[in-house]
């Protein structure tokens, strides 16, 4: 079994094992087993980075074996500079989420931990699949554990939010399956994604494929105006669910644009880039202003995620190296920062049981250690230099200026609104006098929470101070993608 198969199936295997320990008396053992499983799952992804060869756009760690031989469907895996970091990000965030749910989850602990471990393996499968049908199976299968996480451990309106999440994302993906079947027949019976990249297609076919794929990937990002499911889901999801959703699941859609839409339909991607850039700018500017008026902390960060992911799609459809690499860096940085933001909200909610900004004030007085971590993550969300949040946004803005000065100027305005809603929330929650007894009686973070936040702080600072390891891995694959999208495939 290769490293990618180990990365996929190790967490899934641990998740399945956890389902066998359902008694309440076994809850503590389940927690430790889940932590061990998540750490082992992270460790088996490390050789993917240490053994990754720089300077080549070729797929690495490739595994291929027949799956459904009659239809030429293969268990085909591989990673390049575009997908590698998302495999490591997924396994890393899973460790953090297991630690985050250690004391908070008191019922059906084995099912909760199993859902996250299985989800981790499925998401790694999405980033690793080189067979179209295998990708689709992994892509759709991720909906099941997240649906259960929201629907079982969510808030008062959890069933509504779970159905909304499931229906939006499932319906959008059905057109993608139609596009995959068309590409299968057009390529002479192959689901190989790299074969699809080289397939000559007419302008009409490219446009139809582009929008069929757009239906799934834009909803998953989510892009404006199909973003309305995200705030509802974040508000109702448990803290761990919100962290994984923001840190990783939103990236599945953005990754799909790079792996499928742009290289398979390059002419259509160029033709409709104006629409994509416009929708991205609306997300960056308008949704940022919407975040400014939110009273619920989770909803504010949810809208913030839509705005930050707008930077990602903006960078991709600029069709230059800075834009695409910046979009990739922004995806990884957003994974660290947004996950940390939701976990910080979870720390407060576990104590006060309220997400309303008005329910807080003066938290820095009673929780000084926690406030230091929160300040770092909030500053990263603003795009402060020296943090992960700065690097990707700055690269995308430079890429936008390179393409068109006015695009760059519009994108840069998001830094103002981003700082406004982030600092506004931080001021009202953490600064000022202690406003009520709930805040006055708060206890600072414990050892478990300190470890959880420290891991994320190291990631945020490490990427912000030295982003070169991240960009070095991406360079050759970004250059290859730009080459693919610059050549017409009209037949």
N, C-alpha and C positions, 0 to 999 in steps of 0.2 A: 504494500500500500504506500503510495507516494505522500509527500508532505501535504499537498492540497486535500487529498482524501482524508488524511488524519485531521486536518484543520476543520473539515466539514463534519466528519462522523464522530469525532471524539466528544464534542459537547452534546450531540444528539444521543449518543450511547449513554452518557451520564444522565441526561434528561430522562431517558426511558427507564433506567435503573431507579431513579428517584421516584417514579410513579408507583413502585412496589412498596414504598414505605409511607403508608397513608395514615397510620395511627398518630394521634396527638402526642403520645409519649415518645415518638421517634423524631419529633420536630427538630430538636437540637442536633441530632445525628444527621438529619437531612441537610441542615444548614452547612455543617462542616463538609459533608460530601459534595454539596453544590459548590462550595468555595474551592475545594480541592479540584473538582472537575473543571471549573472555570479557569483556574490557574494553569492546570495541565493543558487545557485548550489554548491558552495564550502562549504557553511555552512552545507548543508544537508549531506555532506560526512564526516564531523567531528565525528558524533556519531559512524561511522564505526571504527574509531581508538579508541575513548574513551571506546567503548563497546567491543573491541576485546579482547578475552581471550588468554593470552599467555600460552605456554607450550603444546598446542594441535595442531595437523596437520589437524583436522577435518574442513570441510567447515563451515563457520559461516554466519549468516544473510541469511540463505537459504530461498528462495522462489520458490515454484513449483506449477504450474497449467497447465492444458491441453491447448495446442495451436492448433495442428493439430492431433486430437485424432485418426483419422483413421490410421495414420502412427506412432503413439506413439511419436509424437514430443511435447515437453513440453517447457513452458516458465519457465526455471529452472535457478536460479541465486544463486550465493554464492561466498564468497571470503575466501582465506586462507592467510598465511603469505607471499606467493609468489605474490599474486595479489593485496593485500590491498593497498600498497603504490602507485601503478600505478593509482588506482582510485583517490586518493588524489592528486597525481601529475597532472593528467589530469585536474581536476577542478581548481587547483591552477594556472596552466599555462594559462588556459582560461581567468581568471581574468586579468592576466598580459597582454595578447594579446589584450583584449578589450581596456585596458588603452593605449596600444601602438598605436592602430589605431585611437585614438580619433580625432586628428587633421589631420592626414595624409590622411585618406580616405575621399574624398569629393564627390564622385559620387556613387550612389546606396549603400548608407551607410546601409540601412536596410538589404539589401541582404548580404552584407559583414559580418555584425555582426551576422545575422541569420545563415550564413554558419558555423561560428566558434562555435556558441552555439549548433547547431545540431550535428556538428562533435564531440564536446565534449561528448555529450550523447551517441553517437554511439561508441566512443572509450571506454567509461566506460562499455558499454555493452559487448565489446570484452573481457575485463578483468574480467567480472562478469559471463559470460555465462558458464553453466555447461551442456548444451545440445549442441551436435555437430552441428546440423543444425542451431540453434539459433546463435551459435558462427560464423558460416559461413556467415549468413545473416548480422550480425553486421560487420564482418571483411570486406566483400565486399562493404557494404553500406558506409563505411568510404571513399571510393574512390570518391564518387559523390561530396560531398561538397569540398573536397580538389581539385578535378579536376576543379570545378567552381572557387575556390579561385585563382588558378594558371591561368586559362584561361581567366578570366575577369579582374583581378586586377594585373596581372603579367607584365613582361617587354616586349620588342619588339618581342622576339621569344616565347611568352607565349603559343601560340597554339601548337607549336612543342613540347615544354616542357610538356604541359598538356597531349597531346596524348602519349608521351613517358612514362610518369608516369603511365597513366591509362593502357596502353597495357602491359608494363612489369609486373605490379602487378596483373592485371586480368588474363593474360595467365598463370602466375605461379600458380595461385590459382585453376585453373580448375582441375589439377591433385589431389589437396587436396580434392575436392568434390568427385572425384572417390574413393579416399581412405576412405572417410567418409561413402560412400554408401557401400563399401565392409565391413567395420566394423559394419555397421548397420545390414547387412544380417548375418554376422558371429556371432553377438551377439544375434541373434534370434529376431531382430526387435527393437533394442534400440539405441537411439542417446545419451544416458547418458554417459558423458565423463568418469566418475568414473567407470562405468561398463566396458568401453573399456580398462581402466588401468589394469583390472584383467583378461583380455581375453587372453587365451593361443593361440599362433600363431606359425606357422612353421617358420624356418629360412628364407625361400624364401619370405613368406608373409611379414615378418618383414622388410626385405630389400626393397621390393617394396613399402611398406607403408612409410618407412623412407625417400626414395628418392621422393615419391609423395609429402610428407609434406615438404621436403627440397626445392622443386621447389617454393613453396609459401613463406616459412619463410626466406630462404636465400636471396631472392630478396627483401623482405621487410626490412631486417636488415640494409643495404644490405651487403652481404659478397662479397669478391673478388672471381670471376671476374664478377659477375652480379651487380656490383655497378655503372656502367657507367651512369645510368639514374639520379643518385642523384645530381652530380654537375650541370648538365643542369637544373634540376628542381629548385635547390636552387638559382641559378643565376637569373632565370626568376620570381620566386615566390615573392609576396610582403613580406615585413619583417615579418608580423604576420604568414604568411603561412610557411616561412622558420623556424620560431621559433617552431611552433607546429609540423611540419614535423620532425625536429631534436629531439625535446624534448620528443615527445610521439609516433608519428606514426612509427618511426624506431623500437620502443620497442615492437610493436605488433608481429613482426617476431621473435624476441628473446624470447618473452613470449611463442610463439607457440612451440618452441623447448622444453621448460620446461613442458608445459601443455599437449603436445601431443607426440612429437617424442620420447623423452627419456622414459617416463613411459609406452607408448603403445608398443614401439619396443626397449626394453632395450638391447637385444642381438645384434641387428643391430647397435644400437648406440655405443656399445662397439667395434663392428667389424669395423665400419667406423670412429671411433674417431680419428684415425691417419690422415685421410683425412680432417676432420673438424679442427683439430689442425693446420695442415699445411696451410689450407686456411686462418685460423685466423691469423697465424703468418705472412703470406704474407701481409694481410691487415694491421697488426700492424707495420711491418717494411717497406715494399715497398711503400704502399700508404702514409705512413708518409713522405717518401722521395719525393713522387710526390707532396705532399702539399708544400714542401719546395721551389718549383720552380714556384708556382702560383703567378700571378700578380694581380688577382682579389680577393678582401678580402672574398667575399662570397664563391668563389670556394675553397679558401684555407681552410676555416672553414668546408666546405662540405667534403673535403678529410680528414680533421681532424676527422670528425664524423665517417667516415668509419674505420679509424685507431682505434678510441676509442671503437667502437662497436666490433672490432676484439678482444679486451680484453674480452668482454662479452662472445662471443662464445668460446673463448679459455678457460675461466674459467669453463663454463658448461661442456665441454667434457674432463676435467681433472678427473671428477668423484670423487672429494673429497670435504669436507665441505667448506674449504677455497675458493676453486675455484668457486663453485656454489654460495655461499653467496657473494663472491667478485664480481662475474658477476652481481648479482642482485643489489648490492650497486652501482656498476659502471653505471648501467642503470639509476638509479634514479639521481645520481650525474651528469651524462651526460645530463639528462633532464634539470637540473637547469643551468649547465654551458653553454651548447650549445645554449639553448634558450637565455641566457644572451648575448652570443657572437654575435648572429645574430641581437638581438635588439640593441646592441651597433653599429653594422654596419649600422643599419637602422637609428639611430640618426644622424650619419654623412651623410648618403645618402640623408636624407630629407633636409639637408642644402646645400650640394655641388652637389648632383645629379651625383655622380660618385662613383664607387666601386673600382676603380683602386688604388692600393697602391701608385703609383707614383704621384697621384693627391694630396697627402697629405704630411704632414711634419710639425712638430712644433705645433700639435693640443694641446699639454699640455700647451702651452703658452696662447692660447686664450680660452681654455675650461678646466680649472684646476679641477673643481668639477667633470666634466664628466670623466676626465682622472683617477681620483682616483677609480671610479667604474670600468672603463675599465681595469685598472691595476689588480684589484682584480680578475676579471673574466679571464683575460689572465693568471695570475699566477695559478688559479685553473685549467685551461686547460693544463698547464704544469705539474700538479700534485704536487703543493706545499703543504707540510704538514700544517695542520690547515685549509685546504679548502676541499670541497666535492670531488674535483678531485683526491685527494691523496688516500682516503680510499679504494675505490674499486680497483684501479690499484695495490695498495700495497698488498691487499688480494689475488688478482689473481696471482701476481708474487710469493707470498709465496706459494700459492697452486701449481703453476707450479714447483717451487723448490722441494716441497714435492713429486710431481709425478716424476720429472726428473730434475736434476740440470741444464742440458743444455737447456731445455725448458724455465726454469726460466731466464737463462742468455739471451737467445734470446728475451724473452718478455721484459726484463729490458732495452734492447737497445732502445726500443720505447720511453722511458723517455727522451733519448738524442735527438732523432729526433723531438719529441713533443715539447721539450723546444726550439729547434732550430727554427722551423718554426713559433712558437708562438711569441717568443721574437724578431725574425727578423721582423715580421710584426709590432709588437708594436713599435720597435725602429724606423722604417721608417715612420710610421703614426703619432706617438705621440711625439717623441723626435726630437732634432735637430732644426735648424732655421726654421722660417716660410717661406715656399717656394713660396707661391702665394697669390694673393688678396683674393681668396675664403676662404682660411684658416685664413687669417689676419682678415677677417670680420665675422668670426664665433661667434655666441652667445652661451654662456654656457647653460646647460640644464635648462629647465623650471620646474615648480612645478610638472606637470604631469609626465615628464620624471624622475624626482627625485624619485617620489613615485614608479614608475615602476621598476627602477633599485635598489631601496632600498629593495623592497620585495625580489628580486632575491639575493641580497647581503646577506640578513639575512638568506635565505635558504642555500646558499653556505657556509657561515661561521658556521651556526648552525649545519649542517651535518658534516662539517669538524672537528669541535671542539668536538662534542658529537654524534658520530654515533650510540651509544648504542640503543636508541629507535628504530632505523631502523633495526639493526641486531637482537634485541630481538624478534621483530615481525616475522622475517624470520626463526629463528633457528629451530623450531619444524617442519615446512614444508620442509625445506632443508633436515633435517635428514630423514623425511619420503620419500622424493624423492630419496635420496641416497639408502634407503632400497629397494625401488621399482626397481631401475635400477641395483641393485646388485643381484637380483633373476632372474634366467633364466625363460622365459615364453615359451620355445620351447615345442610344444606338440607332 
